[in-house]
């Protein structure tokens, strides 16, 4: 890999891709690093325009940045892209349509791969079908390296490392808020598109998950079992009303816990994920939206309406129009964690406790601009850590396909995120009086 670029940003003209460029520029030259990078996509004209736009914004000259032409419909071009670099940062989604072939091409070319997919079907299918090939090549392919699901997945690992005893369960509470009163969309259309297709094809996920559980050993059931609360309820950390979070976080965290159980002799943590709304009226509104969304994703014309008119169905939260810089920069997110376990540590991962839990921990992950700031920061730093700390990655540098918590558990990724305003913090830890 001596003559390869360190990083190629694929899909650099998209909304997420173009917002990754400032983070690559900053972190490729940070802490003594001197990493080379380029951009890739279908249109040389659009790639040049993206570099010019970001160069003017950053007061930098990007005239010499390499441009590689690659198209998801041209496999040979993807392999050629992979041969030009050590790492592909893939921002070309929805990944259920375009992701598998990029991972395959990267593995064939011997290039590592990271992306921001929050699509369980894609992630688990790729791990089932391409993990062995990645191992053979010594290549890593890590998905969910954005808001889905580094804050949650590495947040649970962070709790495990900081809990004084044996952690049994974690409940997480996601909330977002904006300091801006401006109207307009908050999240890019691609996220909405992925959500529509994921719900519409949930039956495919069940089939893939069966194959996944056959290939990768399932974790056992432990007591006390953590219940999943379906009804609106008040969170154990913070205020408001909590509902089940239907994103990828829970499934990603469970895959990580399975890896830690099977490979590191770690007792797996039970995880349930929720999102928090400020009032019961918001809860009622989101429940009505959920029923409409579920109904419309169940038939072709309904899906077409959802995809054609996201502003109508989400009251402007999603739109085909890109969010404004003011809007995204004024948006924040936090995930509050509540964990329970025991003060004592058992010697074996399969040991069971016979007494009630007696210790709890509260923690928080917090960041600005979840869709494009924290997400792009996480994605870029994940790729850089993969390149610079390969020997500390899952499977000790020998490659494979993993969720981010498993992949980066022993690296400095959390430390570097903390140094860049995506903070992981323990709030309190205390005994439970039974």
C-alpha positions in Angstrom: 0.0 0.0 0.0 3.1 2.3 -0.1 2.0 4.3 -3.2 -1.7 4.5 -2.3 -3.5 7.5 -1.0 -4.3 7.2 2.7 -8.0 8.1 2.2 -10.5 8.4 -0.6 -13.8 10.1 0.1 -16.4 8.3 -2.1 -19.6 10.3 -2.7 -17.9 13.5 -1.9 -20.5 15.7 -3.7 -23.4 14.5 -1.5 -24.5 16.4 1.5 -22.8 14.1 4.0 -19.7 13.6 1.8 -19.0 17.3 1.3 -19.3 17.9 5.0 -16.6 15.3 5.7 -14.0 17.3 3.8 -13.3 19.9 6.6 -12.8 17.0 9.0 -10.4 15.2 6.7 -8.5 18.4 6.1 -8.1 19.0 9.9 -7.5 15.5 11.2 -5.3 14.1 8.4 -2.6 16.6 9.5 -3.2 16.4 13.2 -1.0 14.9 16.0 1.9 14.5 13.7 -0.1 12.8 10.9 0.6 13.7 7.3 -2.1 11.7 5.5 -2.9 12.1 1.8 -6.5 12.1 0.5 -8.6 12.3 -2.6 -12.2 12.4 -3.6 -14.3 10.0 -5.8 -17.6 9.9 -7.5 -19.3 9.7 -10.9 -18.8 13.3 -12.1 -15.5 15.0 -12.4 -17.2 18.3 -12.9 -19.2 18.0 -9.7 -16.2 16.8 -7.7 -14.2 19.8 -8.9 -17.0 22.0 -7.9 -17.2 20.5 -4.4 -13.5 20.9 -3.9 -13.7 24.5 -5.1 -16.6 25.2 -2.8 -14.9 23.7 0.3 -11.6 25.2 -0.6 -13.1 28.7 -0.6 -14.9 28.1 2.6 -11.7 26.7 4.3 -9.4 29.2 2.6 -7.4 26.4 1.1 -6.2 25.4 -2.3 -7.5 22.0 -3.3 -6.4 22.1 -7.0 -3.9 19.3 -6.4 -6.3 17.0 -4.6 -6.7 13.7 -6.6 -10.1 13.1 -8.3 -11.1 9.5 -9.0 -14.0 8.6 -11.2 -16.0 5.7 -9.7 -19.6 4.6 -10.1 -21.6 2.1 -8.1 -22.9 0.7 -11.4 -19.4 0.0 -12.7 -17.7 -2.6 -10.5 -14.3 -2.3 -12.2 -14.3 1.4 -11.4 -14.9 0.7 -7.8 -12.0 -1.9 -7.7 -9.8 0.7 -9.4 -10.8 3.2 -6.7 -9.9 0.7 -4.0 -6.5 0.1 -5.5 -5.7 3.8 -5.3 -6.2 4.0 -1.5 -5.7 2.4 1.9 -9.2 3.4 3.1 -12.5 4.3 1.4 -14.8 6.6 3.4 -18.1 5.7 1.7 -20.9 8.3 1.8 -22.8 6.9 -1.2 -26.2 5.6 0.1 -28.8 4.3 0.6 -26.5 1.4 1.4 -29.2 -1.2 1.0 -29.0 -0.4 -2.8 -25.4 0.7 -3.2 -23.3 -0.5 -0.3 -22.6 -4.2 -0.8 -20.8 -3.8 -4.1 -18.5 -1.0 -2.7 -17.5 -3.3 0.2 -16.9 -6.2 -2.1 -14.7 -4.0 -4.4 -12.8 -2.6 -1.5 -12.1 -6.2 -0.2 -10.9 -7.3 -3.6 -8.7 -4.2 -3.9 -7.3 -4.6 -0.4 -8.7 -1.3 0.9 -10.4 -0.8 4.3 -13.9 0.7 4.3 -16.0 2.8 6.7 -19.5 4.2 6.2 -22.4 5.8 8.0 -25.1 3.3 7.3 -27.9 3.0 9.8 -29.5 0.1 7.9 -29.4 -3.2 9.8 -30.3 -5.3 6.8 -27.3 -4.0 4.8 -24.9 -4.2 7.7 -25.8 -7.7 8.8 -26.0 -9.0 5.2 -22.6 -7.7 4.4 -21.2 -9.3 7.6 -22.7 -12.6 6.8 -21.7 -12.7 3.1 -18.3 -10.9 3.1 -16.8 -11.3 6.6 -14.7 -14.4 5.5 -13.4 -12.6 2.4 -12.4 -9.6 4.5 -10.6 -11.9 6.9 -8.7 -13.5 4.1 -7.6 -10.1 2.7 -6.9 -8.6 6.2 -9.3 -5.8 5.4 -11.7 -4.1 7.7 -15.2 -2.9 6.7 -17.0 -1.0 9.5 -20.5 0.4 9.1 -22.6 2.6 11.4 -19.7 5.0 12.0 -21.9 8.1 12.3 -24.7 9.1 14.7 -25.9 5.6 13.9 -24.3 4.1 15.9 -20.9 5.3 17.4 -22.4 7.3 20.3 -24.7 4.5 21.4 -22.5 1.5 20.6 -19.2 2.9 22.0 -21.2 4.6 24.7 -22.3 1.1 26.0 -18.6 0.0 25.8 -17.6 3.1 27.7 -20.1 2.2 30.5 -18.7 -1.3 30.6 -15.2 0.0 31.0 -16.1 2.5 33.7 -18.6 0.5 35.7 -17.2 -0.6 39.1 -18.3 -4.2 39.0 -20.3 -6.2 36.5 -22.7 -4.4 34.2 -26.0 -6.2 33.4 -28.1 -3.8 31.5 -28.2 -0.4 29.9 -31.1 1.8 28.8 -30.4 4.8 26.6 -32.4 7.9 25.9 -31.7 9.9 22.8 -32.9 13.5 22.5 -32.3 16.4 20.1 -32.9 20.1 20.3 -32.1 23.2 18.3 -30.9 26.7 19.4 -32.3 28.1 16.2 -35.8 29.3 15.5 -35.4 29.1 11.8 -37.7 26.8 9.8 -36.6 24.3 7.2 -35.4 20.6 7.3 -33.1 19.4 10.0 -31.9 16.1 8.4 -30.9 15.2 4.8 -33.3 13.4 2.5 -31.1 10.3 2.3 -31.8 9.4 5.9 -35.6 9.6 5.2 -35.2 7.4 2.0 -33.2 4.8 4.0 -35.9 4.7 6.7 -38.7 4.2 4.2 -37.0 1.3 2.5 -35.9 -0.3 5.7 -39.4 -0.5 7.2 -40.8 -1.6 3.9 -38.4 -4.5 3.7 -38.4 -5.6 7.3 -39.2 -9.2 6.3 -35.9 -9.4 4.5 -34.1 -8.4 7.7 -35.7 -11.3 9.5 -34.3 -13.7 6.9 -30.8 -12.1 7.1 -30.9 -12.1 10.9 -31.6 -15.9 10.8 -28.5 -16.4 8.7 -26.5 -14.0 10.9 -27.4 -16.0 14.1 -26.4 -19.2 12.4 -23.0 -17.9 11.4 -22.2 -15.9 14.5 -22.9 -17.5 17.9 -25.8 -15.9 19.8 -25.3 -14.7 23.3 -27.1 -16.5 26.2 -30.0 -15.1 28.2 -29.1 -13.6 31.6 -31.1 -12.6 34.7 -32.5 -10.2 35.6 -33.9 -9.8 32.0 -34.1 -6.2 30.9 -37.7 -5.5 29.8 -38.5 -3.5 26.7 -41.0 -0.7 27.5 -43.4 -0.1 24.6 -45.7 2.4 26.3 -44.7 6.0 26.8 -42.8 6.4 30.1 -40.6 8.8 31.9 -36.8 8.2 31.4 -34.6 7.1 34.2 -32.2 10.0 33.3 -33.5 13.5 32.5 -37.0 14.7 31.9 -39.7 14.2 29.2 -41.4 11.1 27.8 -39.6 8.1 26.3 -40.6 5.8 23.4 -38.8 2.9 21.8 -36.1 4.1 19.4 -36.6 2.2 16.2 -33.2 3.0 14.6 -30.2 0.7 14.2 -28.6 1.4 17.6 -30.0 -1.5 19.5 -29.2 -4.1 16.9 -25.7 -2.7 16.4 -25.0 -2.8 20.2 -26.2 -6.3 20.4 -23.8 -7.4 17.6 -21.0 -5.7 19.5 -22.0 -7.5 22.8 -22.0 -10.8 20.9 -18.5 -10.2 19.6 -17.2 -9.3 23.0 -18.8 -12.4 24.5 -17.5 -14.7 21.8 -14.0 -13.3 21.5 -13.1 -11.4 24.7 -14.7 -13.4 27.5 -16.9 -10.4 28.4 -20.4 -10.9 29.9 -22.7 -9.2 27.4 -24.8 -6.2 28.4 -28.5 -6.2 27.7 -29.4 -3.0 25.8 -32.7 -1.2 25.2 -32.9 2.1 23.3 -35.4 5.0 23.6 -35.9 8.5 22.3 -37.2 11.3 24.5 -40.0 13.9 23.6 -40.7 16.9 25.8 -44.4 16.4 26.3 -47.3 13.9 26.1 -48.6 16.0 23.1 -45.4 15.3 21.2 -45.8 11.6 22.1 -49.3 11.6 20.7 -48.1 13.3 17.5 -45.3 10.9 16.9 -47.5 7.9 17.6 -50.0 9.1 15.0 -47.1 9.7 12.5 -45.8 6.2 13.3 -49.1 4.6 12.4 -49.3 6.5 9.1 -45.7 5.8 8.3 -46.1 2.0 8.9 -49.3 1.9 6.8 -47.8 3.8 3.9 -44.6 1.8 3.8 -46.7 -1.4 3.3 -47.7 -0.7 -0.3 -45.9 0.6 -3.4 -47.9 3.8 -3.9 -47.7 4.7 -0.2 -43.9 4.4 -0.3 -43.9 6.6 -3.4 -46.0 9.3 -1.6 -43.6 9.1 1.4 -40.6 9.5 -0.8 -42.1 12.2 -3.0 -43.5 14.4 -0.2 -41.3 14.0 2.9 -42.1 17.6 4.0 -45.8 16.9 4.2 -45.5 13.6 6.2 -42.9 14.9 8.6 -44.0 18.5 9.1 -40.9 19.8 7.4 -38.4 17.8 9.5 -37.2 15.9 6.3 -37.1 17.5 2.9 -35.6 17.0 -0.5 -34.0 20.4 0.1 -30.7 20.2 2.0 -30.7 21.6 5.5 -29.3 25.1 6.0 -25.9 25.6 7.6 -27.5 27.7 10.3 -30.0 24.9 11.1 -27.6 22.1 11.3 -25.0 24.0 13.3 -27.6 25.0 15.9 -28.8 21.5 16.5 -27.6 19.3 19.4 -28.1 15.8 20.6 -27.4 13.8 23.7 -27.8 10.2 24.7 -28.3 9.6 28.4 -27.4 6.2 29.7 -28.7 4.4 32.8 -27.0 1.1 33.6 -27.4 -1.5 36.4 -25.3 -4.3 37.7 -23.4 -5.7 40.6 -20.4 -4.4 42.6 -18.7 -7.7 42.4 -17.0 -9.1 39.3 -17.5 -12.7 38.3 -14.6 -14.6 36.8 -16.4 -16.2 33.9 -18.7 -14.6 31.3 -21.3 -17.4 31.8 -21.6 -17.0 35.5 -25.0 -15.9 36.9 -25.8 -13.7 39.9 -28.3 -15.0 42.4 -29.0 -11.6 44.1 -30.6 -8.4 42.9 -28.5 -5.7 41.2 -26.9 -3.4 43.7 -25.1 -0.7 41.7 -26.1 1.8 39.0 -24.3 4.2 36.6 -25.4 7.2 34.7 -23.5 8.6 31.7 -24.0 10.9 28.7 -22.7 11.3 25.2 -23.3 14.7 23.7 -22.5 16.5 20.5 -23.4 19.3 18.1 -24.9 19.0 14.6 -25.8 15.2 14.9 -26.5 14.7 11.2 -23.4 16.2 9.7 -21.1 17.5 12.4 -20.9 14.7 14.9 -21.6 12.2 12.2 -18.8 13.4 9.9 -16.4 13.8 12.8 -17.1 10.2 13.9 -16.8 8.8 10.4 -13.5 10.5 9.6 -11.9 9.8 13.0 -13.0 6.2 12.8 -11.3 5.9 9.4 -8.1 7.5 10.7 -8.0 5.4 13.8 -8.5 2.3 11.7 -5.4 3.3 9.7 -3.2 4.4 12.6 -4.2 1.8 15.2 -4.9 -1.3 13.1 -3.2 -3.6 15.6 -5.7 -2.5 18.3 -8.8 -3.1 16.1 -11.1 -6.2 16.6 -9.3 -9.4 15.7 -5.9 -7.7 16.4 -5.4 -6.2 13.0 -6.3 -9.3 11.0 -9.4 -7.7 9.4 -13.1 -8.6 9.2 -16.5 -6.9 9.3 -17.7 -5.7 12.6 -20.0 -3.1 14.3 -18.1 0.0 15.6 -18.2 -0.8 19.3 -16.5 -4.2 18.6 -14.1 -2.7 16.1 -12.9 0.3 18.1 -13.3 -0.9 21.7 -9.6 -1.0 22.4 -8.5 2.0 20.4 -8.3 5.7 21.2 -11.4 6.6 19.2 -13.5 7.7 22.2 -10.5 9.7 23.6 -10.1 11.5 20.2 -13.9 12.2 20.0 -13.8 13.7 23.5 -11.0 16.0 22.4 -13.2 17.2 19.5 -16.4 18.1 21.3 -18.2 14.8 21.0 -18.1 14.0 24.7 -18.4 10.8 26.6 -18.9 11.4 30.3 -19.8 9.5 33.4 -22.4 11.5 35.4 -22.7 9.4 38.5 -22.2 5.9 40.0 -23.7 4.7 43.2 -25.0 1.8 45.2 -28.7 0.7 44.8 -30.5 0.2 48.1 -32.5 -3.0 47.9 
